[in-house]
Amino acid sequence: MSDLFTELNNDLKSAMREKNELSLSVLRMLLASVKNKIISLPGQDKLSDDEIMAVIKSEVKKRKDSVQAYSEGGRQDLVDKENAEIEILNKYLPAAMSEEDLEKIVREVVASIEGASMAKFGVIMGQTMAKAKGADGNAVSAMVKKVLA
């Protein structure tokens, strides 16, 4: 198994010992999502660390969407719970790229594309996401719009 999968299992065991209900439920959900991803890929019996990180990012995105919905519904208790879960999940992701680093990458990509404009937004986004591994898609989109403006 991958190092990240092993770390998740060890942290699950620690959460059980410490009786940390929130961490325990988040890690159980995450491991179930990882196992579901393995099942969905025929002929594969494990995931790489990068594939597990993609599952974690997906789970974080789901929770961010929930936070927005709960905020609009006036359910602060659920917003707090989702934010706590996001915090737990973020421990397993690399640190977010700084805005300056992201802007530098976007400017390099824009400079490399002939006639870069909003018409080529998709191409710019694709190349930027490939170079800025792990960057949040919404942050990249906002930065591309800022650079092209």
PyMOL commands that place a pseudoatom at each C-alpha (Angstrom):
pseudoatom trace, name=CA, resn=MET, resi=1, chain=A, elem=C, hetatm=0, pos=[0.000, 0.000, 0.000]
pseudoatom trace, name=CA, resn=SER, resi=2, chain=A, elem=C, hetatm=0, pos=[1.022, 3.614, -0.397]
pseudoatom trace, name=CA, resn=ASP, resi=3, chain=A, elem=C, hetatm=0, pos=[2.570, 5.685, 2.377]
pseudoatom trace, name=CA, resn=LEU, resi=4, chain=A, elem=C, hetatm=0, pos=[-0.473, 7.961, 2.528]
pseudoatom trace, name=CA, resn=PHE, resi=5, chain=A, elem=C, hetatm=0, pos=[-2.865, 5.005, 2.832]
pseudoatom trace, name=CA, resn=THR, resi=6, chain=A, elem=C, hetatm=0, pos=[-0.754, 3.616, 5.666]
pseudoatom trace, name=CA, resn=GLU, resi=7, chain=A, elem=C, hetatm=0, pos=[-0.741, 7.024, 7.362]
pseudoatom trace, name=CA, resn=LEU, resi=8, chain=A, elem=C, hetatm=0, pos=[-4.535, 7.241, 7.083]
pseudoatom trace, name=CA, resn=ASN, resi=9, chain=A, elem=C, hetatm=0, pos=[-4.945, 3.801, 8.652]
pseudoatom trace, name=CA, resn=ASN, resi=10, chain=A, elem=C, hetatm=0, pos=[-2.527, 4.647, 11.474]
pseudoatom trace, name=CA, resn=ASP, resi=11, chain=A, elem=C, hetatm=0, pos=[-4.351, 7.919, 12.155]
pseudoatom trace, name=CA, resn=LEU, resi=12, chain=A, elem=C, hetatm=0, pos=[-7.657, 6.018, 12.183]
pseudoatom trace, name=CA, resn=LYS, resi=13, chain=A, elem=C, hetatm=0, pos=[-6.273, 3.696, 14.853]
pseudoatom trace, name=CA, resn=SER, resi=14, chain=A, elem=C, hetatm=0, pos=[-5.028, 6.681, 16.867]
pseudoatom trace, name=CA, resn=ALA, resi=15, chain=A, elem=C, hetatm=0, pos=[-8.430, 8.364, 16.625]
pseudoatom trace, name=CA, resn=MET, resi=16, chain=A, elem=C, hetatm=0, pos=[-10.021, 5.157, 17.913]
pseudoatom trace, name=CA, resn=ARG, resi=17, chain=A, elem=C, hetatm=0, pos=[-7.632, 5.017, 20.874]
pseudoatom trace, name=CA, resn=GLU, resi=18, chain=A, elem=C, hetatm=0, pos=[-8.187, 8.703, 21.664]
pseudoatom trace, name=CA, resn=LYS, resi=19, chain=A, elem=C, hetatm=0, pos=[-11.951, 8.386, 21.163]
pseudoatom trace, name=CA, resn=ASN, resi=20, chain=A, elem=C, hetatm=0, pos=[-11.876, 11.377, 18.830]
pseudoatom trace, name=CA, resn=GLU, resi=21, chain=A, elem=C, hetatm=0, pos=[-15.293, 10.952, 17.216]
pseudoatom trace, name=CA, resn=LEU, resi=22, chain=A, elem=C, hetatm=0, pos=[-14.937, 13.668, 14.558]
pseudoatom trace, name=CA, resn=SER, resi=23, chain=A, elem=C, hetatm=0, pos=[-11.532, 12.479, 13.303]
pseudoatom trace, name=CA, resn=LEU, resi=24, chain=A, elem=C, hetatm=0, pos=[-12.721, 8.898, 13.462]
pseudoatom trace, name=CA, resn=SER, resi=25, chain=A, elem=C, hetatm=0, pos=[-15.790, 9.554, 11.315]
pseudoatom trace, name=CA, resn=VAL, resi=26, chain=A, elem=C, hetatm=0, pos=[-13.849, 11.658, 8.796]
pseudoatom trace, name=CA, resn=LEU, resi=27, chain=A, elem=C, hetatm=0, pos=[-11.096, 9.062, 8.425]
pseudoatom trace, name=CA, resn=ARG, resi=28, chain=A, elem=C, hetatm=0, pos=[-13.592, 6.214, 8.101]
pseudoatom trace, name=CA, resn=MET, resi=29, chain=A, elem=C, hetatm=0, pos=[-15.429, 8.141, 5.389]
pseudoatom trace, name=CA, resn=LEU, resi=30, chain=A, elem=C, hetatm=0, pos=[-12.167, 8.932, 3.622]
pseudoatom trace, name=CA, resn=LEU, resi=31, chain=A, elem=C, hetatm=0, pos=[-10.937, 5.341, 3.694]
pseudoatom trace, name=CA, resn=ALA, resi=32, chain=A, elem=C, hetatm=0, pos=[-14.329, 4.192, 2.390]
pseudoatom trace, name=CA, resn=SER, resi=33, chain=A, elem=C, hetatm=0, pos=[-14.033, 6.701, -0.472]
pseudoatom trace, name=CA, resn=VAL, resi=34, chain=A, elem=C, hetatm=0, pos=[-10.524, 5.442, -1.254]
pseudoatom trace, name=CA, resn=LYS, resi=35, chain=A, elem=C, hetatm=0, pos=[-11.748, 1.838, -1.269]
pseudoatom trace, name=CA, resn=ASN, resi=36, chain=A, elem=C, hetatm=0, pos=[-14.690, 2.796, -3.501]
pseudoatom trace, name=CA, resn=LYS, resi=37, chain=A, elem=C, hetatm=0, pos=[-12.249, 4.439, -5.910]
pseudoatom trace, name=CA, resn=ILE, resi=38, chain=A, elem=C, hetatm=0, pos=[-10.158, 1.243, -5.982]
pseudoatom trace, name=CA, resn=ILE, resi=39, chain=A, elem=C, hetatm=0, pos=[-13.290, -0.795, -6.728]
pseudoatom trace, name=CA, resn=SER, resi=40, chain=A, elem=C, hetatm=0, pos=[-14.247, 1.576, -9.549]
pseudoatom trace, name=CA, resn=LEU, resi=41, chain=A, elem=C, hetatm=0, pos=[-10.893, 1.019, -11.276]
pseudoatom trace, name=CA, resn=PRO, resi=42, chain=A, elem=C, hetatm=0, pos=[-10.883, -2.459, -12.824]
pseudoatom trace, name=CA, resn=GLY, resi=43, chain=A, elem=C, hetatm=0, pos=[-7.708, -4.461, -12.352]
pseudoatom trace, name=CA, resn=GLN, resi=44, chain=A, elem=C, hetatm=0, pos=[-6.337, -2.194, -9.637]
pseudoatom trace, name=CA, resn=ASP, resi=45, chain=A, elem=C, hetatm=0, pos=[-5.991, -3.233, -6.011]
pseudoatom trace, name=CA, resn=LYS, resi=46, chain=A, elem=C, hetatm=0, pos=[-4.416, -0.063, -4.597]
pseudoatom trace, name=CA, resn=LEU, resi=47, chain=A, elem=C, hetatm=0, pos=[-4.043, 3.648, -5.296]
pseudoatom trace, name=CA, resn=SER, resi=48, chain=A, elem=C, hetatm=0, pos=[-0.931, 5.778, -5.521]
pseudoatom trace, name=CA, resn=ASP, resi=49, chain=A, elem=C, hetatm=0, pos=[-0.458, 8.713, -3.154]
pseudoatom trace, name=CA, resn=ASP, resi=50, chain=A, elem=C, hetatm=0, pos=[-1.452, 11.101, -5.963]
pseudoatom trace, name=CA, resn=GLU, resi=51, chain=A, elem=C, hetatm=0, pos=[-4.680, 9.195, -6.577]
pseudoatom trace, name=CA, resn=ILE, resi=52, chain=A, elem=C, hetatm=0, pos=[-5.471, 9.213, -2.856]
pseudoatom trace, name=CA, resn=MET, resi=53, chain=A, elem=C, hetatm=0, pos=[-4.813, 12.966, -2.760]
pseudoatom trace, name=CA, resn=ALA, resi=54, chain=A, elem=C, hetatm=0, pos=[-7.299, 13.381, -5.611]
pseudoatom trace, name=CA, resn=VAL, resi=55, chain=A, elem=C, hetatm=0, pos=[-9.908, 11.541, -3.507]
pseudoatom trace, name=CA, resn=ILE, resi=56, chain=A, elem=C, hetatm=0, pos=[-9.105, 13.795, -0.531]
pseudoatom trace, name=CA, resn=LYS, resi=57, chain=A, elem=C, hetatm=0, pos=[-9.440, 16.919, -2.704]
pseudoatom trace, name=CA, resn=SER, resi=58, chain=A, elem=C, hetatm=0, pos=[-12.796, 15.648, -3.915]
pseudoatom trace, name=CA, resn=GLU, resi=59, chain=A, elem=C, hetatm=0, pos=[-13.957, 15.180, -0.327]
pseudoatom trace, name=CA, resn=VAL, resi=60, chain=A, elem=C, hetatm=0, pos=[-12.750, 18.672, 0.611]
pseudoatom trace, name=CA, resn=LYS, resi=61, chain=A, elem=C, hetatm=0, pos=[-14.647, 20.124, -2.350]
pseudoatom trace, name=CA, resn=LYS, resi=62, chain=A, elem=C, hetatm=0, pos=[-17.831, 18.332, -1.261]
pseudoatom trace, name=CA, resn=ARG, resi=63, chain=A, elem=C, hetatm=0, pos=[-17.497, 19.838, 2.183]
pseudoatom trace, name=CA, resn=LYS, resi=64, chain=A, elem=C, hetatm=0, pos=[-16.859, 23.338, 0.829]
pseudoatom trace, name=CA, resn=ASP, resi=65, chain=A, elem=C, hetatm=0, pos=[-20.026, 23.023, -1.232]
pseudoatom trace, name=CA, resn=SER, resi=66, chain=A, elem=C, hetatm=0, pos=[-21.878, 21.900, 1.902]
pseudoatom trace, name=CA, resn=VAL, resi=67, chain=A, elem=C, hetatm=0, pos=[-20.502, 24.860, 3.868]
pseudoatom trace, name=CA, resn=GLN, resi=68, chain=A, elem=C, hetatm=0, pos=[-21.888, 27.221, 1.242]
pseudoatom trace, name=CA, resn=ALA, resi=69, chain=A, elem=C, hetatm=0, pos=[-25.300, 25.526, 1.276]
pseudoatom trace, name=CA, resn=TYR, resi=70, chain=A, elem=C, hetatm=0, pos=[-25.473, 25.455, 5.069]
pseudoatom trace, name=CA, resn=SER, resi=71, chain=A, elem=C, hetatm=0, pos=[-24.424, 29.115, 5.260]
pseudoatom trace, name=CA, resn=GLU, resi=72, chain=A, elem=C, hetatm=0, pos=[-27.235, 30.080, 2.921]
pseudoatom trace, name=CA, resn=GLY, resi=73, chain=A, elem=C, hetatm=0, pos=[-29.621, 27.999, 5.028]
pseudoatom trace, name=CA, resn=GLY, resi=74, chain=A, elem=C, hetatm=0, pos=[-28.507, 29.645, 8.263]
pseudoatom trace, name=CA, resn=ARG, resi=75, chain=A, elem=C, hetatm=0, pos=[-27.169, 26.422, 9.830]
pseudoatom trace, name=CA, resn=GLN, resi=76, chain=A, elem=C, hetatm=0, pos=[-24.033, 27.638, 11.572]
pseudoatom trace, name=CA, resn=ASP, resi=77, chain=A, elem=C, hetatm=0, pos=[-23.713, 24.403, 13.575]
pseudoatom trace, name=CA, resn=LEU, resi=78, chain=A, elem=C, hetatm=0, pos=[-23.364, 22.395, 10.364]
pseudoatom trace, name=CA, resn=VAL, resi=79, chain=A, elem=C, hetatm=0, pos=[-21.017, 24.999, 8.844]
pseudoatom trace, name=CA, resn=ASP, resi=80, chain=A, elem=C, hetatm=0, pos=[-18.724, 24.602, 11.865]
pseudoatom trace, name=CA, resn=LYS, resi=81, chain=A, elem=C, hetatm=0, pos=[-18.820, 20.794, 11.598]
pseudoatom trace, name=CA, resn=GLU, resi=82, chain=A, elem=C, hetatm=0, pos=[-17.984, 20.834, 7.876]
pseudoatom trace, name=CA, resn=ASN, resi=83, chain=A, elem=C, hetatm=0, pos=[-15.140, 23.313, 8.446]
pseudoatom trace, name=CA, resn=ALA, resi=84, chain=A, elem=C, hetatm=0, pos=[-13.714, 21.052, 11.160]
pseudoatom trace, name=CA, resn=GLU, resi=85, chain=A, elem=C, hetatm=0, pos=[-13.845, 18.126, 8.725]
pseudoatom trace, name=CA, resn=ILE, resi=86, chain=A, elem=C, hetatm=0, pos=[-12.107, 20.198, 6.042]
pseudoatom trace, name=CA, resn=GLU, resi=87, chain=A, elem=C, hetatm=0, pos=[-9.361, 21.018, 8.543]
pseudoatom trace, name=CA, resn=ILE, resi=88, chain=A, elem=C, hetatm=0, pos=[-8.824, 17.306, 9.251]
pseudoatom trace, name=CA, resn=LEU, resi=89, chain=A, elem=C, hetatm=0, pos=[-8.716, 16.449, 5.531]
pseudoatom trace, name=CA, resn=ASN, resi=90, chain=A, elem=C, hetatm=0, pos=[-6.320, 19.295, 4.742]
pseudoatom trace, name=CA, resn=LYS, resi=91, chain=A, elem=C, hetatm=0, pos=[-3.697, 17.683, 7.003]
pseudoatom trace, name=CA, resn=TYR, resi=92, chain=A, elem=C, hetatm=0, pos=[-3.209, 15.051, 4.300]
pseudoatom trace, name=CA, resn=LEU, resi=93, chain=A, elem=C, hetatm=0, pos=[-2.842, 17.509, 1.414]
pseudoatom trace, name=CA, resn=PRO, resi=94, chain=A, elem=C, hetatm=0, pos=[0.276, 19.476, 0.500]
pseudoatom trace, name=CA, resn=ALA, resi=95, chain=A, elem=C, hetatm=0, pos=[0.324, 23.132, 1.473]
pseudoatom trace, name=CA, resn=ALA, resi=96, chain=A, elem=C, hetatm=0, pos=[-1.584, 25.397, -0.881]
pseudoatom trace, name=CA, resn=MET, resi=97, chain=A, elem=C, hetatm=0, pos=[0.428, 27.271, -3.478]
pseudoatom trace, name=CA, resn=SER, resi=98, chain=A, elem=C, hetatm=0, pos=[0.987, 30.939, -2.695]
pseudoatom trace, name=CA, resn=GLU, resi=99, chain=A, elem=C, hetatm=0, pos=[-0.810, 33.520, -4.794]
pseudoatom trace, name=CA, resn=GLU, resi=100, chain=A, elem=C, hetatm=0, pos=[2.522, 34.911, -6.057]
pseudoatom trace, name=CA, resn=ASP, resi=101, chain=A, elem=C, hetatm=0, pos=[3.719, 31.485, -7.223]
pseudoatom trace, name=CA, resn=LEU, resi=102, chain=A, elem=C, hetatm=0, pos=[0.410, 30.813, -8.918]
pseudoatom trace, name=CA, resn=GLU, resi=103, chain=A, elem=C, hetatm=0, pos=[0.476, 34.177, -10.683]
pseudoatom trace, name=CA, resn=LYS, resi=104, chain=A, elem=C, hetatm=0, pos=[4.017, 33.467, -11.904]
pseudoatom trace, name=CA, resn=ILE, resi=105, chain=A, elem=C, hetatm=0, pos=[2.925, 30.132, -13.404]
pseudoatom trace, name=CA, resn=VAL, resi=106, chain=A, elem=C, hetatm=0, pos=[-0.157, 31.688, -15.038]
pseudoatom trace, name=CA, resn=ARG, resi=107, chain=A, elem=C, hetatm=0, pos=[1.958, 34.466, -16.564]
pseudoatom trace, name=CA, resn=GLU, resi=108, chain=A, elem=C, hetatm=0, pos=[4.432, 31.886, -17.945]
pseudoatom trace, name=CA, resn=VAL, resi=109, chain=A, elem=C, hetatm=0, pos=[1.596, 29.897, -19.523]
pseudoatom trace, name=CA, resn=VAL, resi=110, chain=A, elem=C, hetatm=0, pos=[-0.037, 33.027, -20.981]
pseudoatom trace, name=CA, resn=ALA, resi=111, chain=A, elem=C, hetatm=0, pos=[3.327, 34.122, -22.434]
pseudoatom trace, name=CA, resn=SER, resi=112, chain=A, elem=C, hetatm=0, pos=[3.812, 30.708, -24.050]
pseudoatom trace, name=CA, resn=ILE, resi=113, chain=A, elem=C, hetatm=0, pos=[0.429, 30.761, -25.810]
pseudoatom trace, name=CA, resn=GLU, resi=114, chain=A, elem=C, hetatm=0, pos=[0.251, 32.794, -28.985]
pseudoatom trace, name=CA, resn=GLY, resi=115, chain=A, elem=C, hetatm=0, pos=[-2.663, 35.225, -28.939]
pseudoatom trace, name=CA, resn=ALA, resi=116, chain=A, elem=C, hetatm=0, pos=[-3.640, 34.395, -25.366]
pseudoatom trace, name=CA, resn=SER, resi=117, chain=A, elem=C, hetatm=0, pos=[-7.042, 35.852, -24.565]
pseudoatom trace, name=CA, resn=MET, resi=118, chain=A, elem=C, hetatm=0, pos=[-10.268, 34.887, -22.855]
pseudoatom trace, name=CA, resn=ALA, resi=119, chain=A, elem=C, hetatm=0, pos=[-11.104, 32.921, -26.024]
pseudoatom trace, name=CA, resn=LYS, resi=120, chain=A, elem=C, hetatm=0, pos=[-8.285, 30.531, -25.073]
pseudoatom trace, name=CA, resn=PHE, resi=121, chain=A, elem=C, hetatm=0, pos=[-9.275, 30.384, -21.402]
pseudoatom trace, name=CA, resn=GLY, resi=122, chain=A, elem=C, hetatm=0, pos=[-9.706, 26.596, -21.431]
pseudoatom trace, name=CA, resn=VAL, resi=123, chain=A, elem=C, hetatm=0, pos=[-6.269, 26.007, -22.952]
pseudoatom trace, name=CA, resn=ILE, resi=124, chain=A, elem=C, hetatm=0, pos=[-4.646, 28.347, -20.443]
pseudoatom trace, name=CA, resn=MET, resi=125, chain=A, elem=C, hetatm=0, pos=[-6.481, 26.679, -17.547]
pseudoatom trace, name=CA, resn=GLY, resi=126, chain=A, elem=C, hetatm=0, pos=[-5.447, 23.211, -18.712]
pseudoatom trace, name=CA, resn=GLN, resi=127, chain=A, elem=C, hetatm=0, pos=[-1.779, 24.064, -19.029]
pseudoatom trace, name=CA, resn=THR, resi=128, chain=A, elem=C, hetatm=0, pos=[-1.757, 25.982, -15.733]
pseudoatom trace, name=CA, resn=MET, resi=129, chain=A, elem=C, hetatm=0, pos=[-3.413, 23.124, -13.848]
pseudoatom trace, name=CA, resn=ALA, resi=130, chain=A, elem=C, hetatm=0, pos=[-0.816, 20.727, -15.299]
pseudoatom trace, name=CA, resn=LYS, resi=131, chain=A, elem=C, hetatm=0, pos=[2.061, 22.940, -14.117]
pseudoatom trace, name=CA, resn=ALA, resi=132, chain=A, elem=C, hetatm=0, pos=[0.512, 23.915, -10.792]
pseudoatom trace, name=CA, resn=LYS, resi=133, chain=A, elem=C, hetatm=0, pos=[-0.040, 20.424, -9.410]
pseudoatom trace, name=CA, resn=GLY, resi=134, chain=A, elem=C, hetatm=0, pos=[-2.328, 20.511, -6.415]
pseudoatom trace, name=CA, resn=ALA, resi=135, chain=A, elem=C, hetatm=0, pos=[-3.575, 24.055, -6.971]
pseudoatom trace, name=CA, resn=ASP, resi=136, chain=A, elem=C, hetatm=0, pos=[-7.238, 24.780, -6.322]
pseudoatom trace, name=CA, resn=GLY, resi=137, chain=A, elem=C, hetatm=0, pos=[-9.139, 25.066, -9.609]
pseudoatom trace, name=CA, resn=ASN, resi=138, chain=A, elem=C, hetatm=0, pos=[-11.141, 28.069, -8.417]
pseudoatom trace, name=CA, resn=ALA, resi=139, chain=A, elem=C, hetatm=0, pos=[-7.956, 29.911, -7.422]
pseudoatom trace, name=CA, resn=VAL, resi=140, chain=A, elem=C, hetatm=0, pos=[-6.368, 29.123, -10.789]
pseudoatom trace, name=CA, resn=SER, resi=141, chain=A, elem=C, hetatm=0, pos=[-9.483, 30.290, -12.636]
pseudoatom trace, name=CA, resn=ALA, resi=142, chain=A, elem=C, hetatm=0, pos=[-9.549, 33.579, -10.710]
pseudoatom trace, name=CA, resn=MET, resi=143, chain=A, elem=C, hetatm=0, pos=[-5.834, 34.134, -11.342]
pseudoatom trace, name=CA, resn=VAL, resi=144, chain=A, elem=C, hetatm=0, pos=[-6.153, 33.435, -15.095]
pseudoatom trace, name=CA, resn=LYS, resi=145, chain=A, elem=C, hetatm=0, pos=[-9.017, 35.950, -15.293]
pseudoatom trace, name=CA, resn=LYS, resi=146, chain=A, elem=C, hetatm=0, pos=[-6.966, 38.482, -13.337]
pseudoatom trace, name=CA, resn=VAL, resi=147, chain=A, elem=C, hetatm=0, pos=[-3.894, 38.057, -15.587]
pseudoatom trace, name=CA, resn=LEU, resi=148, chain=A, elem=C, hetatm=0, pos=[-5.957, 38.217, -18.803]
pseudoatom trace, name=CA, resn=ALA, resi=149, chain=A, elem=C, hetatm=0, pos=[-7.894, 41.309, -17.680]
for i in range(1, 149): cmd.bond("trace and resi %d" % i, "trace and resi %d" % (i + 1))
show_as sticks, trace
zoom trace
